[in-house]
Amino acid sequence: MASYTFVEGASTKSFETSVDGDMQKHIQHFEKELSKIRTGRAHPSMIEDIKVFAYGTMMPLKEVAALAAPDAQLLTIQPWDKTIIPEIEKALQTSDLGVTPQTDGPLIRIILPKMSSSRRDELNKVLGKRLEECKIALRNVRKEVHTAIRDAEKDKKISEDYSKRLQDLLQKITDKVTLQADALSSKKETEIKAL
């Protein structure tokens, strides 16, 4: 988070850029989370951040194995250390992917099932949860900036009118970015329905 300083009568452009930048970080994180929700084609990003207990700590799967998607319904995992295969299997089974890994020697295969209506409903719930997490993060940014504006006004660093102008601008930025999150969610929901 940027620290916010306010100068009475200064252009609001830098304020707008700073707040928008802080909120866009949460949108980018949301987009990354959406890429992990399965729609149609298998992709290594669906599993790369699943946490695996290895070498005494929790590590992302991408740091302990080679990941690939040789076809639309198949993901393969080739651990660099074969002794952690059971830990990888356990992590995959407890993830929200809803898949059962199949181990064939040093290779773990995940065959993605055809999408059932109950699985679509599950994915929509995951999508809703991720959207809500994003909106909470955006509201937290808004709250932090709003508090900074109020404190600056209380400390007589800015006037009541300038404070009101910044607060109105803050709400406009928040509304714009929230609509952006909703649009990303709607697009993903459409992809899920099309499966």
Phi and psi in degrees as GROMACS dihedral restraints (atoms count N, CA, C in turn):
[ dihedral_restraints ]
;  ai    aj    ak    al  type     phi  dphi    fc
    3     4     5     6     1   -78.1    20    10
    4     5     6     7     1   151.7    20    10
    6     7     8     9     1   -90.7    20    10
    7     8     9    10     1   140.2    20    10
    9    10    11    12     1  -105.2    20    10
   10    11    12    13     1   126.6    20    10
   12    13    14    15     1  -121.1    20    10
   13    14    15    16     1   143.4    20    10
   15    16    17    18     1  -122.7    20    10
   16    17    18    19     1   135.9    20    10
   18    19    20    21     1  -121.1    20    10
   19    20    21    22     1   121.7    20    10
   21    22    23    24     1   -51.8    20    10
   22    23    24    25     1   127.4    20    10
   24    25    26    27     1    80.4    20    10
   25    26    27    28     1    -3.0    20    10
   27    28    29    30     1   -70.2    20    10
   28    29    30    31     1   159.1    20    10
   30    31    32    33     1   -60.2    20    10
   31    32    33    34     1   141.6    20    10
   33    34    35    36     1   -86.3    20    10
   34    35    36    37     1    -0.3    20    10
   36    37    38    39     1   -62.9    20    10
   37    38    39    40     1   -44.9    20    10
   39    40    41    42     1   -67.6    20    10
   40    41    42    43     1   -36.0    20    10
   42    43    44    45     1   -60.5    20    10
   43    44    45    46     1   -48.2    20    10
   45    46    47    48     1   -61.0    20    10
   46    47    48    49     1   -44.7    20    10
   48    49    50    51     1   -62.1    20    10
   49    50    51    52     1   -43.7    20    10
   51    52    53    54     1   -65.1    20    10
   52    53    54    55     1   -47.7    20    10
   54    55    56    57     1   -65.2    20    10
   55    56    57    58     1   -45.0    20    10
   57    58    59    60     1   -61.2    20    10
   58    59    60    61     1   -40.6    20    10
   60    61    62    63     1   -61.0    20    10
   61    62    63    64     1   -44.2    20    10
   63    64    65    66     1   -62.3    20    10
   64    65    66    67     1   -40.0    20    10
   66    67    68    69     1   -73.1    20    10
   67    68    69    70     1   -34.2    20    10
   69    70    71    72     1   -65.0    20    10
   70    71    72    73     1   -27.2    20    10
   72    73    74    75     1   -60.3    20    10
   73    74    75    76     1   -39.0    20    10
   75    76    77    78     1   -72.8    20    10
   76    77    78    79     1   -33.5    20    10
   78    79    80    81     1   -65.7    20    10
   79    80    81    82     1   -42.3    20    10
   81    82    83    84     1   -63.0    20    10
   82    83    84    85     1   -40.0    20    10
   84    85    86    87     1   -64.0    20    10
   85    86    87    88     1   -41.2    20    10
   87    88    89    90     1   -61.7    20    10
   88    89    90    91     1   -43.0    20    10
   90    91    92    93     1   -60.9    20    10
   91    92    93    94     1   -40.6    20    10
   93    94    95    96     1   -64.0    20    10
   94    95    96    97     1   -41.7    20    10
   96    97    98    99     1   -63.4    20    10
   97    98    99   100     1   -38.9    20    10
   99   100   101   102     1   -64.7    20    10
  100   101   102   103     1   -34.1    20    10
  102   103   104   105     1   -65.7    20    10
  103   104   105   106     1   -20.5    20    10
  105   106   107   108     1   -83.6    20    10
  106   107   108   109     1   -14.5    20    10
  108   109   110   111     1   -82.8    20    10
  109   110   111   112     1   123.2    20    10
  111   112   113   114     1   -68.1    20    10
  112   113   114   115     1   127.8    20    10
  114   115   116   117     1  -139.4    20    10
  115   116   117   118     1   108.3    20    10
  117   118   119   120     1    73.3    20    10
  118   119   120   121     1   -84.1    20    10
  120   121   122   123     1   -94.8    20    10
  121   122   123   124     1   138.8    20    10
  123   124   125   126     1   -66.7    20    10
  124   125   126   127     1   142.5    20    10
  126   127   128   129     1  -148.8    20    10
  127   128   129   130     1   136.0    20    10
  129   130   131   132     1   -54.9    20    10
  130   131   132   133     1   -26.8    20    10
  132   133   134   135     1   -62.3    20    10
  133   134   135   136     1   -18.8    20    10
  135   136   137   138     1   -65.5    20    10
  136   137   138   139     1   -27.5    20    10
  138   139   140   141     1  -122.8    20    10
  139   140   141   142     1    -8.7    20    10
  141   142   143   144     1   -61.2    20    10
  142   143   144   145     1   -28.5    20    10
  144   145   146   147     1  -101.3    20    10
  145   146   147   148     1     7.0    20    10
  147   148   149   150     1   -63.1    20    10
  148   149   150   151     1   130.4    20    10
  150   151   152   153     1   -81.0    20    10
  151   152   153   154     1   131.1    20    10
  153   154   155   156     1  -122.2    20    10
  154   155   156   157     1   135.9    20    10
  156   157   158   159     1   -79.6    20    10
  157   158   159   160     1   111.9    20    10
  159   160   161   162     1  -145.6    20    10
  160   161   162   163     1   136.8    20    10
  162   163   164   165     1    56.6    20    10
  163   164   165   166     1    37.1    20    10
  165   166   167   168     1    80.4    20    10
  166   167   168   169     1     8.5    20    10
  168   169   170   171     1  -148.5    20    10
  169   170   171   172     1   166.6    20    10
  171   172   173   174     1   -87.3    20    10
  172   173   174   175     1   128.1    20    10
  174   175   176   177     1  -131.8    20    10
  175   176   177   178     1   148.7    20    10
  177   178   179   180     1   -65.3    20    10
  178   179   180   181     1   145.0    20    10
  180   181   182   183     1   -55.1    20    10
  181   182   183   184     1   -36.9    20    10
  183   184   185   186     1   -63.2    20    10
  184   185   186   187     1   -17.6    20    10
  186   187   188   189     1   -91.9    20    10
  187   188   189   190     1    -6.5    20    10
  189   190   191   192     1  -121.8    20    10
  190   191   192   193     1    -1.3    20    10
  192   193   194   195     1  -156.4    20    10
  193   194   195   196     1   159.5    20    10
  195   196   197   198     1   -88.3    20    10
  196   197   198   199     1   129.3    20    10
  198   199   200   201     1  -112.2    20    10
  199   200   201   202     1   141.0    20    10
  201   202   203   204     1  -149.1    20    10
  202   203   204   205     1   160.1    20    10
  204   205   206   207     1  -128.5    20    10
  205   206   207   208     1    83.2    20    10
  207   208   209   210     1   -65.8    20    10
  208   209   210   211     1   -25.3    20    10
  210   211   212   213     1  -148.9    20    10
  211   212   213   214     1  -179.3    20    10
  213   214   215   216     1   -64.0    20    10
  214   215   216   217     1   -25.7    20    10
  216   217   218   219     1  -113.5    20    10
  217   218   219   220     1     8.3    20    10
  219   220   221   222     1  -131.1    20    10
  220   221   222   223     1   134.1    20    10
  222   223   224   225     1  -118.7    20    10
  223   224   225   226     1   140.6    20    10
  225   226   227   228     1  -122.3    20    10
  226   227   228   229     1   145.5    20    10
  228   229   230   231     1  -129.4    20    10
  229   230   231   232     1   123.6    20    10
  231   232   233   234     1  -120.5    20    10
  232   233   234   235     1    97.9    20    10
  234   235   236   237     1   -64.5    20    10
  235   236   237   238     1   145.1    20    10
  237   238   239   240     1   -75.8    20    10
  238   239   240   241     1   -24.0    20    10
  240   241   242   243     1  -123.7    20    10
  241   242   243   244     1   111.6    20    10
  243   244   245   246     1   -64.1    20    10
  244   245   246   247     1   -18.8    20    10
  246   247   248   249     1   -70.8    20    10
  247   248   249   250     1   -16.4    20    10
  249   250   251   252     1   -96.6    20    10
  250   251   252   253     1     6.8    20    10
  252   253   254   255     1   -53.6    20    10
  253   254   255   256     1   -46.8    20    10
  255   256   257   258     1   -59.9    20    10
  256   257   258   259     1   -36.6    20    10
  258   259   260   261     1   -67.6    20    10
  259   260   261   262     1   -38.0    20    10
  261   262   263   264     1   -65.4    20    10
  262   263   264   265     1   -44.5    20    10
  264   265   266   267     1   -58.5    20    10
  265   266   267   268     1   -45.2    20    10
  267   268   269   270     1   -62.1    20    10
  268   269   270   271     1   -43.8    20    10
  270   271   272   273     1   -63.0    20    10
  271   272   273   274     1   -39.4    20    10
  273   274   275   276     1   -67.6    20    10
  274   275   276   277     1   -40.3    20    10
  276   277   278   279     1   -67.5    20    10
  277   278   279   280     1   -32.4    20    10
  279   280   281   282     1   -90.2    20    10
  280   281   282   283     1    -4.5    20    10
  282   283   284   285     1   -73.8    20    10
  283   284   285   286     1   169.1    20    10
  285   286   287   288     1   -87.0    20    10
  286   287   288   289     1    18.8    20    10
  288   289   290   291     1   -73.9    20    10
  289   290   291   292     1   -30.2    20    10
  291   292   293   294     1    71.2    20    10
  292   293   294   295     1    41.5    20    10
  294   295   296   297     1  -128.2    20    10
  295   296   297   298     1   158.8    20    10
  297   298   299   300     1  -114.3    20    10
  298   299   300   301     1   119.6    20    10
  300   301   302   303     1   -73.0    20    10
  301   302   303   304     1   147.7    20    10
  303   304   305   306     1  -118.7    20    10
  304   305   306   307     1   120.6    20    10
  306   307   308   309     1   -96.6    20    10
  307   308   309   310     1   131.9    20    10
  309   310   311   312     1  -132.3    20    10
  310   311   312   313     1    88.1    20    10
  312   313   314   315     1    66.2    20    10
  313   314   315   316     1  -124.2    20    10
  315   316   317   318     1   -84.9    20    10
  316   317   318   319     1     1.9    20    10
  318   319   320   321     1  -115.5    20    10
  319   320   321   322     1   135.1    20    10
  321   322   323   324     1  -109.1    20    10
  322   323   324   325     1   127.4    20    10
  324   325   326   327     1  -109.4    20    10
  325   326   327   328     1   141.7    20    10
  327   328   329   330     1  -123.2    20    10
  328   329   330   331     1   112.4    20    10
  330   331   332   333     1   -94.2    20    10
  331   332   333   334     1   117.3    20    10
  333   334   335   336     1   -79.1    20    10
  334   335   336   337     1   123.9    20    10
  336   337   338   339     1   -72.0    20    10
  337   338   339   340     1   159.4    20    10
  339   340   341   342     1   -61.0    20    10
  340   341   342   343     1   148.2    20    10
  342   343   344   345     1   -75.0    20    10
  343   344   345   346     1   120.6    20    10
  345   346   347   348     1   -93.3    20    10
  346   347   348   349     1   165.4    20    10
  348   349   350   351     1   -66.0    20    10
  349   350   351   352     1   -34.2    20    10
  351   352   353   354     1   -68.2    20    10
  352   353   354   355     1   -35.9    20    10
  354   355   356   357     1   -68.0    20    10
  355   356   357   358     1   -38.1    20    10
  357   358   359   360     1   -59.9    20    10
  358   359   360   361     1   -42.9    20    10
  360   361   362   363     1   -61.8    20    10
  361   362   363   364     1   -41.7    20    10
  363   364   365   366     1   -59.8    20    10
  364   365   366   367     1   -46.1    20    10
  366   367   368   369     1   -64.1    20    10
  367   368   369   370     1   -37.3    20    10
  369   370   371   372     1   -65.0    20    10
  370   371   372   373     1   -35.8    20    10
  372   373   374   375     1   -66.3    20    10
  373   374   375   376     1   -42.8    20    10
  375   376   377   378     1   -61.5    20    10
  376   377   378   379     1   -43.2    20    10
  378   379   380   381     1   -59.8    20    10
  379   380   381   382     1   -46.3    20    10
  381   382   383   384     1   -60.3    20    10
  382   383   384   385     1   -40.1    20    10
  384   385   386   387     1   -64.3    20    10
  385   386   387   388     1   -44.9    20    10
  387   388   389   390     1   -64.6    20    10
  388   389   390   391     1   -38.7    20    10
  390   391   392   393     1   -64.1    20    10
  391   392   393   394     1   -43.3    20    10
  393   394   395   396     1   -64.4    20    10
  394   395   396   397     1   -40.1    20    10
  396   397   398   399     1   -60.4    20    10
  397   398   399   400     1   -40.9    20    10
  399   400   401   402     1   -64.2    20    10
  400   401   402   403     1   -45.0    20    10
  402   403   404   405     1   -65.4    20    10
  403   404   405   406     1   -36.3    20    10
  405   406   407   408     1   -63.6    20    10
  406   407   408   409     1   -42.7    20    10
  408   409   410   411     1   -61.6    20    10
  409   410   411   412     1   -41.1    20    10
  411   412   413   414     1   -65.5    20    10
  412   413   414   415     1   -41.8    20    10
  414   415   416   417     1   -64.3    20    10
  415   416   417   418     1   -34.6    20    10
  417   418   419   420     1   -65.7    20    10
  418   419   420   421     1   -39.6    20    10
  420   421   422   423     1   -62.9    20    10
  421   422   423   424     1   -46.6    20    10
  423   424   425   426     1   -59.2    20    10
  424   425   426   427     1   -44.2    20    10
  426   427   428   429     1   -61.8    20    10
  427   428   429   430     1   -43.7    20    10
  429   430   431   432     1   -62.3    20    10
  430   431   432   433     1   -44.2    20    10
  432   433   434   435     1   -68.6    20    10
  433   434   435   436     1   -41.4    20    10
  435   436   437   438     1   -59.9    20    10
  436   437   438   439     1   -42.9    20    10
  438   439   440   441     1   -63.0    20    10
  439   440   441   442     1   -41.5    20    10
  441   442   443   444     1   -62.4    20    10
  442   443   444   445     1   -40.2    20    10
  444   445   446   447     1   -64.7    20    10
  445   446   447   448     1   -47.3    20    10
  447   448   449   450     1   -62.4    20    10
  448   449   450   451     1   -39.7    20    10
  450   451   452   453     1   -65.2    20    10
  451   452   453   454     1   -41.0    20    10
  453   454   455   456     1   -63.3    20    10
  454   455   456   457     1   -39.0    20    10
  456   457   458   459     1   -68.1    20    10
  457   458   459   460     1   -43.2    20    10
  459   460   461   462     1   -62.9    20    10
  460   461   462   463     1   -37.7    20    10
  462   463   464   465     1   -82.4    20    10
  463   464   465   466     1     7.6    20    10
  465   466   467   468     1    62.8    20    10
  466   467   468   469     1    26.3    20    10
  468   469   470   471     1   -81.3    20    10
  469   470   471   472     1   -27.2    20    10
  471   472   473   474     1  -135.5    20    10
  472   473   474   475     1   157.5    20    10
  474   475   476   477     1   -80.5    20    10
  475   476   477   478     1   167.1    20    10
  477   478   479   480     1   -62.9    20    10
  478   479   480   481     1   -39.7    20    10
  480   481   482   483     1   -64.2    20    10
  481   482   483   484     1   -44.6    20    10
  483   484   485   486     1   -65.7    20    10
  484   485   486   487     1   -39.1    20    10
  486   487   488   489     1   -59.6    20    10
  487   488   489   490     1   -45.1    20    10
  489   490   491   492     1   -62.5    20    10
  490   491   492   493     1   -41.1    20    10
  492   493   494   495     1   -62.9    20    10
  493   494   495   496     1   -43.0    20    10
  495   496   497   498     1   -65.8    20    10
  496   497   498   499     1   -39.6    20    10
  498   499   500   501     1   -64.9    20    10
  499   500   501   502     1   -40.8    20    10
  501   502   503   504     1   -63.6    20    10
  502   503   504   505     1   -42.3    20    10
  504   505   506   507     1   -64.3    20    10
  505   506   507   508     1   -41.3    20    10
  507   508   509   510     1   -58.5    20    10
  508   509   510   511     1   -43.4    20    10
  510   511   512   513     1   -66.5    20    10
  511   512   513   514     1   -38.4    20    10
  513   514   515   516     1   -62.8    20    10
  514   515   516   517     1   -43.5    20    10
  516   517   518   519     1   -62.9    20    10
  517   518   519   520     1   -45.4    20    10
  519   520   521   522     1   -60.1    20    10
  520   521   522   523     1   -44.8    20    10
  522   523   524   525     1   -62.1    20    10
  523   524   525   526     1   -42.7    20    10
  525   526   527   528     1   -62.4    20    10
  526   527   528   529     1   -46.9    20    10
  528   529   530   531     1   -70.4    20    10
  529   530   531   532     1   -34.9    20    10
  531   532   533   534     1   -64.1    20    10
  532   533   534   535     1   -40.6    20    10
  534   535   536   537     1   -62.4    20    10
  535   536   537   538     1   -36.2    20    10
  537   538   539   540     1   -63.0    20    10
  538   539   540   541     1   -43.7    20    10
  540   541   542   543     1   -63.6    20    10
  541   542   543   544     1   -43.0    20    10
  543   544   545   546     1   -62.0    20    10
  544   545   546   547     1   -40.0    20    10
  546   547   548   549     1   -65.0    20    10
  547   548   549   550     1   -42.0    20    10
  549   550   551   552     1   -62.3    20    10
  550   551   552   553     1   -41.7    20    10
  552   553   554   555     1   -64.9    20    10
  553   554   555   556     1   -43.5    20    10
  555   556   557   558     1   -62.2    20    10
  556   557   558   559     1   -40.9    20    10
  558   559   560   561     1   -61.9    20    10
  559   560   561   562     1   -44.5    20    10
  561   562   563   564     1   -66.5    20    10
  562   563   564   565     1   -38.9    20    10
  564   565   566   567     1   -62.1    20    10
  565   566   567   568     1   -40.2    20    10
  567   568   569   570     1   -62.8    20    10
  568   569   570   571     1   -41.5    20    10
  570   571   572   573     1   -62.4    20    10
  571   572   573   574     1   -41.0    20    10
  573   574   575   576     1   -64.3    20    10
  574   575   576   577     1   -43.0    20    10
  576   577   578   579     1   -64.0    20    10
  577   578   579   580     1   -31.2    20    10
  579   580   581   582     1   -75.2    20    10
  580   581   582   583     1   -10.2    20    10
